Amino acid sequence: MCGIVGYIGDREASSICFSGLRRLEYRGYDSAGIAVVTGKGLTTRKVVGNLNNMETSLDEAPLPGPLGIGHTRWATHGKPSIENSHPHLSQNNKIAVVHNGILDNYQELRKSLTAEGYAFRSQTDTEVVAHLVEKYYKGDLRAAVCEAVRQLHGAFAIGCICADSPDEMIAVRRFSPLVVGIGDGENYIASDMGAIRAETDRVYVIDDDEICKITRDGVEITDLDCNPVEREPYVIPWPADAAQKGGYKKFMHKEIHEQPDAMRACMAGRLNSVDDPIHFENIGLTVDEIKGFEKVIFTACGTAMHAGLVGRFLMDKLARIPTEGDLAAELQVRDPVIPKNTLCVVVSQSGETADTLEALRAMKRKGAKVVSVINVVDSSIARESDGVAYIQAGPEISVASTKAYSMQVLTIELLCLYFAEVRGSCPPDEIRKLKAALLKLPKQAEEVLTREPDVIEVAKKYYEKPNALYLARGVNLPSAMEGALKLKEISYIHAEAYSAGEMKHGPIALVEPNMFVTAIACEGPTYDEMVGNIMEIKARSGPVIAVSYDGDEKIPQTGVDPGGDPTDITSQPNDMIWVPRTEELTSPLIIAIPLQLLAYHIADLRGEDIDQPRNLAKTVTVK
């Protein structure tokens, strides 16, 4: 989780590091710290809480120096505190280390170092790295870090500076993301490209067990035995201001509104017209392989898993391949049977999600082909997959995913349609209808966004309720799951999602006036069943928010007793969120947006910190 950044050049390192940490704050905001090397040695500044506290501290007492590293923390080992915040120092206070990841053997290392006389000041796993580097430092900082890293088991991206080596910064990674930014007379390190995009558009994407010696004048990349590694710079494709709020109150709100353009970018070059076949580059599959697949597994975590569950439905329905959807953490545990011709579709926004990466590796060991649906180019999951389908969402800063989820679903829709075309498993007229529906989506998404004031009015009615239930059937069950997740992530309202068919098997016991029910009830194969479920909820005095297609005359009055007490819920029309009509299989893309807006405005009315929800971080790079 955590975010790291570093700078070496002629400017004030603390200022560059702080700006980078601002852009990394979505990775963690329990505490933060910066260390700089000056002519007088090593100086650190640490704060508990978010970066506003660091900003105040730096304003009151600047931290000068042209070499520095910074860190914003999501606590794993040790509670948020000054002692546990990074950078961590060696015993002689000359070496500073920042770290993202988890060291599996830190307790053994800590015990050994303690026996050798090293005193620990924190509860963290990271502090062992600082002491190990001091132990091995004999005037060559890179050699000392190499030797320390050889002792480490687990995941890490590490930045290291030393008061006795003021002209260099060392960085190394294993299983955690790290990039090195390339400047003119100055260079950078960061957990991801967004942190330093305002400074440079050229980076080296560092691979496992590669170590970098970074000076003002250049970057040397080697393996742990100091053998040179050749690496071409990667040019960041999005503009420097893409990771700014652009006048919106919150990043989440901005990213919801970016979805129409993101849809166009996602479809560009893949779907041009209803008459042209869908085109995918870089998915690493031959036509014969696509025709020969006997099983498909979608695997992911969190929001990405909900996109994968839409894929499970579509791959079954369109490509006619038996398909499963498995949480990445559970997929490894249950040791699934993988037939010879199996495809695993891995879904991740960051491409660095730890459990998803492990699931990918497990599937490859079992002989499955792996295609990843990813946002971040050249991420770990992308590099280890046989093929990649990039979602083209652009940078997503808010911890609660919105446009990345929608673009994952859209990319998966296109992929499943592509498979159906190749396999000949779906009638051509049906494929044409779905293509036409997809091509209309950006305009329909724009229309949905114009209706935001109506969603706000619904949010005003329900934001004080303590509980919520989201119901749907079929292809939109994942939409309900994602809607409930968005609400609980940012508003802290207890929310659950169920198949409406499961209501009589337990969840209906929860229905009462203080639990509002959001029912996705759009015309389609499960419409009549959803009408019945809404009637059951209203009969038990449950308030209903219904998501339905424009022009539906039945749902607003479903379950309403026209002759009852007008103050009773059963006599009041259902609250409606209207969406433009589309095909059933493309409806998750149009339904996602108002559910995101509903969660956003409920959280906003409750005064919550929407972009930085408590206990959460954007990229889960640790198990």
N, C-alpha and C positions, 0 to 999 in steps of 0.2 A: 504494500500500500504506500505509505510515505512518499515524499518527493525530495529529490536532491538536485542541487544546482551548484555550479562552480564557475569561477572566472579568473583568468590571468591576462594582464594587459597593462595599460597605463592609466586607466580610469579607476574610480573608487569601486573596489570589488563589492563592498557591502551594498551599494546602491544597485548594482547589476544583479547580485544574488537576491536581494529583496524583491525586485521586480519579477525575477524568475519564479520565486516562491509564491508570489501573488497568483501567477498563472498555474501553479501546481497545487494550490491550496485545496482543490477538490480531492487530492490524494490523502489529505489528512490535515486536521486543524486542532489537534490536542495540545500541541506545543510547537515551538519553532526556535531555531538558533542559527547563528552565523559565526564563523571564525575567519579571521584575516591574519595574514603575515605582514608585519611592518618591519622597519629597521630595528625596532625594539623587541621583536619576538612575535609571539602568537597571542592574539586577543580574541576572546569569545563574548558573545552576547546571547542570552537565552531568555525566553518568556514562556509562560504557560497560557494556553488559550489561542485565539486566532491571531492572524498577522496584524490586526489593528494594534495589538499590544507591542509588537515588534516595531511598528512604524512610530509609535509614540516614543519608544525607547531610543530609537535612532535619531529622532528629531531632537530629543533632549540631550543626547550625548553621541555625536557621530562616531563611526567606527572606520577610521581611514586605513588605507592599504590597498595595493594593486593586485593582491592575490587572496582569494577567499573561497570558501565553500559554505553552502547553506542547506537547511533541512526543515521540512514541515512534516509533523509526525502524526501517524495514526497508531495509537498504542497497541502493542502486542505483548512485549515483555516489560512489565512494570507499569504502574499507573502514570498518568500525565503529571509530570513534575519537572522542576528545574533540573534536578539530579538526573532524571531519565531522558531529558531532551538531548538531541544532538546539536552540534558536533560533540563527540566524546574525545577526551584527551588522554594521552599516554601519561604514565606516572610522572615523567619529568616535565610535563606540560609543553613539550615541544612539537608534538604530533597531534593533529586533529583528524577525525574520521567521521564521515557521514555514510549512512547505510540504509538501503531499502531491501527488505527481504527478511528471512528468518534463518538463523544458524542452528542446525539440528544438534550439533555437538558442543554448544557453547558451555554447557555445564561442566563437561569433562575438561574443556580448555580452561575454564575459570578455576576449577579445582587445582589443575596443574600449575597455572600461573600464580595462584595464591601461595602454593607451596614454595614457589621460587621467590616470593617476597613482593609480588605486585599487589597493591591495595586497590580494591574496587570501590567506586563512589556511587554506582548506580545498580539497578536491578536488570539492566538490559543485556541482551546478547551481544550487542554491538561493541561494548567496551572492551571485549576480549581482543577485537581487531586492533585497536589502538595500542594495547599492551604488547601484542605479538609483533606489530611493526616496530615498536621501540626495541623489543628484544633482538630483532634481526637487523636493525639499522646500524650500518658501519660506514656511513657516508654516501650510500647509494640507495635513494628512497625507492626506486622502482624494484631493485633487487629485494629490499626488505618486504615490500608489499607482496611480491611474488612468493616469497618464502612463507609469509603469513597465510596467503590464500591457499597454499598447498595443505594447510592444516584444517581448513574449513570444510564442513559438510553442510549442504543446504543451499538456499537461494540468496543471492546478494548482488547488489550493484553498489560499489564503494567508491567514494571520492576521498582522497587523502592529501594533506599538505603538511609541511614540516618547516619549523622556524629556521632550521639549519640548511634548508634547501629552498631558498626564497624565489628561485627562478623556474620552478616546475610544480605541476600538479599531476598526481597519479590517479587513474581510474581503472576499474576492472569490474567485470560482471560474470555471473553464472545464474541463469534462469530468471533474472530480473532485468527489466529494460534499461538501456543506457545508450545515449547518443553523445557525440562530441561535436560541438558547433565550431565552424571554421570562420574566423574573422580575418581582418587585416591588422597584423600586429597585436592581435588579441584572440583568445580562443575560450571555449566554454565546455562544460559538461552539464547534462540534465537527464532526468528520468524520461522525459519525452520531448518531442520537437516543439510543442506549443510553448514550453517554458522559455525558449530562447528564440522563437520565431521573430520577435521584434528586433533582435540583434543581427540575425543572419538567416539566409534561406538555404545554406549548405551545411550538411551534417554528415558525419560518419556514423553509421548504425553498427554498433559494436556487438560481436557475437560472444558466445560462451567461452570462458577461459581465455579471453583476449585482454591484454593489459595495455593501457595507453599512457605514454609520457607526453604531457601537454606543456608547452612553453609558449611564450609570446609569439614566437616565430614559426611554430609548426607543431605537428602531431605525429608521434611515432607509435604505430600499432604493432604489437608483437604477441606471440603466444607466451605461456608462462616460462618457457625456456629461452625467451628473448629472440626467437626466430622471427624475422620480419613478416608481417602480414600485409599484402597489397589490398587496398580497398578504394573503390571509386566513391567520391562524394555523392550523396543523395540530395537532390534539389527539392525542397519542400514546395508542393504545388499550390498551397493556399496562401492568400495575402496576409501580411503582418497583422492587419486589423481584424482578421476572421475570428480571433479569440477575444474580442472586445464586446461589450454589451450593446454598443451601437444605439444608445438611447433607451433601451429597455430597462425596466426596473431590475430584472433578474435574468441570468443566463437561460434558465429553463424557459421563461416566457419567450425570449428571443428564438430559442431553438425550436419551440413549437411552431413559431411563425415562419421558420425557414423551411418547413417541410415541402411546400409546393415546389420550390426551386430545387430542393434535394431530390425530389421525385424525378424531375426532369433530368438532373445529372445522372441519377441511377439508371434511367432507361436509355440515355443517350448512347447510340452505337449498338445497343442490344435489341431494342424494339423500335422500329421506325414506322411501320404501318401494319395493318391487319393482314396484308398480303405477303409481306416479307417474313422469312423464317427468323426466329430469335437467334441472336448471335452471342456467343460467349467466348472470350479469349482467356487463356491462362488457367482454365479449370483442369487441365492435365488429364482429360479423359478422351479416349477415342470413341467413335461411333459404335464400334463393336463392343467396347466395354459397357457403354450405356445400355445397349440392347441386352447385354448378358447379365446385368445385375439381378440378383435374386433376393436381395435384402438391402434396405437402407436404414441407417440409424442416425437420427439427429441428436446431438448432445451439446450441452451448454450449461450455463448457470444463470439464475436470476431472470432478468428481463429477456436476455438472449434466449433462454430456454422457452419462454412463451412464444417467441418468433419461431423457434424450432418446432413447437407443437402445432403451429399453423402449417409448417412444412410437412409434418407427419400426416396431417389430414390431406393436404394437396398432393403429396407424392402417391399416397394410396389411391386417391380419387382420379388423378390425371394420368400418372405414369403407370398405374396398376402394378406397383412393386410393393410387396409387404414391407411396412415401415414401422419403426419404433421411435419413441422419443424418450431419452434417458438423461436425467441430471448427471452432469459430468462426475460429481463426487461419488455418486452411487454406481455409475457404469463400471468403474474400476473394481468396486467392492463385490459386485455380483458375478464377475467373471463370465460374461455372456458367451454363448456359443456363436461363433462367427463363421458362417459358411464361406466357401471359397470366393464367390463373387459377391462381396459385400462392399457397399459404399458407406462411409461415415461422413456426415456433414457436420462440421464443427462450427459453431456460431459464437462470435465474441466481438464486442466493439473494439476493445484495446488490442486484441491479439496477444495479450500477456496474462490472461486469467489462469491462475495456477492450476486449479482443478481441471479446467478445460484442456490445458496443455498436457497434463498427465493422462487424461482420457484419450487424447489424440495419440500419444505415444503407446498407450496400451492397445489401441485399435490397430496401429501399424505393426506392433509385435505379433498380433494375431492374423496379420495378412490382409487387413482391409485397406482399400484405397481411401484416401482422405482428401476431401475438398473443404476448404474453410471459407466461411462467409464473414468477412472482416472489414473493419473500417480503417485501421491504421496500417499503412503500407510498410512492408518489410519488417513487421512485428515477428515475434518468436513463432507464433502459431502459423503465420503466413509462410515463414521460411521452412518450417518442418512439414508442411502439407504437400501433397502431390499436386494440388492445384488450388487456385484462389479465385473467389468471386468478391471483388471489392464493392462495398455498398455505396461509396461515393457520398457519404453524409457530410464530410468536412469535419472540422474539430467540434467536439461536443464537450462542454465544460461542466455543465450542471451535473451533480452526482446522479440525480434521477434522470435516467435515459428517456428521451422522447424521439427525436428525429432519427437516432441510430436504430431504435426499435422498429420504427416504421420502414426505414430503408432495408433493414434485415428482412422484414416480411416481404417487401417488394422484390428484393433480390431473390429470395426463395421462391416467390410466385413465378418470377421469370425462369428460374432454374427448373422448376417442376414443369412448366409449360414447354421448355426446351426439351426436357426428357420425353414428354408426351409426343412432341413432334418427331423426335428421333425414333422412338419406339413404335409410333403409329398406334398408340393406345387410346387416343381420344379422337372423336369425330372432328374433322376439319372445321365444320360450322361452329362447334363448341369452342374450339381454339380461337377462331376469329372473333367470337363474341367476347371472350375473355381478354383478348388483345385490345379490342375496342374499349372495353371497360377500363383497362389499365391506362390507355392513352388519354382517357378523360380525367384520370385521377388528379393531376395537378390543378386543373381548373376547379374541380369539385372541392379539393382541399382548400383552395382560396375562398370558395363560397362558405365552407364550414367556418373558417376563421372570421368572416364578416359577422357571424352569428354569436360571437363571443359575448356580447352584452346579455344575450338570453341565458347563456350558461352561468354568467355572474349572478343573475337573479335567482337561478336554482341554487347556486352555492350559498347565497345569503339565507336561504330558507333552511339549509341543512348543516351549516358549518359547526353548529354547537352540539350536534348529535354525537354521542360517544361511540356508536357502533354502526357498521355498514356491511351489507351483504351484496355481492355482485353475482348475477345469474345470467347464464346463457346456455346454448346448446350448439352442438356441431362445430363448425369452423370458428365460431366466435366464443367458444369456451375459453381459449387462450386470451381473447380480448377482455373477458371478464377478469381473468387472473391478473392480467397486466393492469387493468384499471384499479383493482383492489391493491395491488402492490404499489402503484403510484400514490394512492391515497395514504396508505400506512407509512410509506417512506418519508413523506414531506409534511404530513399533517399530524401524524402519530395517532390518528383515529384507528381503532381496531377494525380491520376490514378483512373479510374472507370472501373467497370466490368458490362457487360450486356449479356443477352442471345442474340446471334446473330440474333435470330428471331425478336428482338425488334429494330433492327437498323433503319428500315424505320419509326418507330414510334417516332423518335426524335433524338437519339444519332448520326445518320449519319450527322446531321448538324454540328457536331464538327470536322469532318474529314478534315484535311488539312496537309500540309507537316510537320508542327511542332508538330503534334500529331502522335506518332507511335502506331500501333495497333498490339497487340499480339493475334494471332488467334490460338486456339487449334483445329487442323483440322486432326484428325486421322481417318483412315478408320473405318466405322461403320454406324449405321442407319442414322446419321445426316451429313454424309460426303458430299453428293451432295449439301445440303443446305449451308454448310460452304464454299464450293467452290464458290457458288453464292455470298455469303457475301464478300469474299475476292475480287472478281471481282468488286463489288460495291465500295469497299474502294479504290482499285487501280484506278478506273475510276475517283475518286475525289482527286487524287494525294496524297493518304495516304500511307505512308511507312508501310510495313507489315513484322512482325516477325511471322513465322508460326512454330508451334510445330506439327510434323508429324512423322509417323512410318518410320523406315528405308526402303529405296527402293521406296518410293512414287515418281513417276515421274511427277505427275500432279501439285501438290501444288507449287513447286518452280516457275513454269511458269504461274500460274493462274493469269489472269488479266494483263499480260505483253503484251505490244504492240511491237512486234519485229521490226516494221518499224518506230518507233517513234524516237524522239530526245533522243540519248543515255544519255544525262545529266538529263532527266526528270525521275521522280520516276516511271511513268507508263511504261517506257521502261526497267526498271531494274528488274532482278529476285528478288523474295522475299527472305529475309534472313531466313535461316532455322535453327531450333534446332531439331535434330534428336533423336528419342528415340526408343528402341527395341520394337518389336511388342508384344502385349499382348491382352488379351480379353478386350472387351469394358468395362465391369464392374470392371475390375482391373486396368484399365488405369489411374485413378486418382493417384494411388500410384507411377507410374513411371513418370507421367507428373509433379508431385509436385517438384521433385528434380531440373530439369533445370530451372524452374521458380524461385525457391529459389536462385539458383546460379546467375541467371540474375539480380535479385534484389540486391543481395550481391555485385556483381561486379560493377553495376551501382553506388551504394552508395559508394563503395570503390574508384572508379574513381573520384567521386565528393568530396572525402575527408571527408565524414561524420563519426560521432562516431557511428558505426554500432551497437555495443552491448548495447549502452545507448542512444537510440533515444530521442530527446527532448520531454518533456511533458508526457512521457510514463513510466510505471513501469510494471514489470513482472506479479505480482499477484494483481488483483484488488479486494481488500478485503473491499472496501467501495463503497457505491452506488453513 
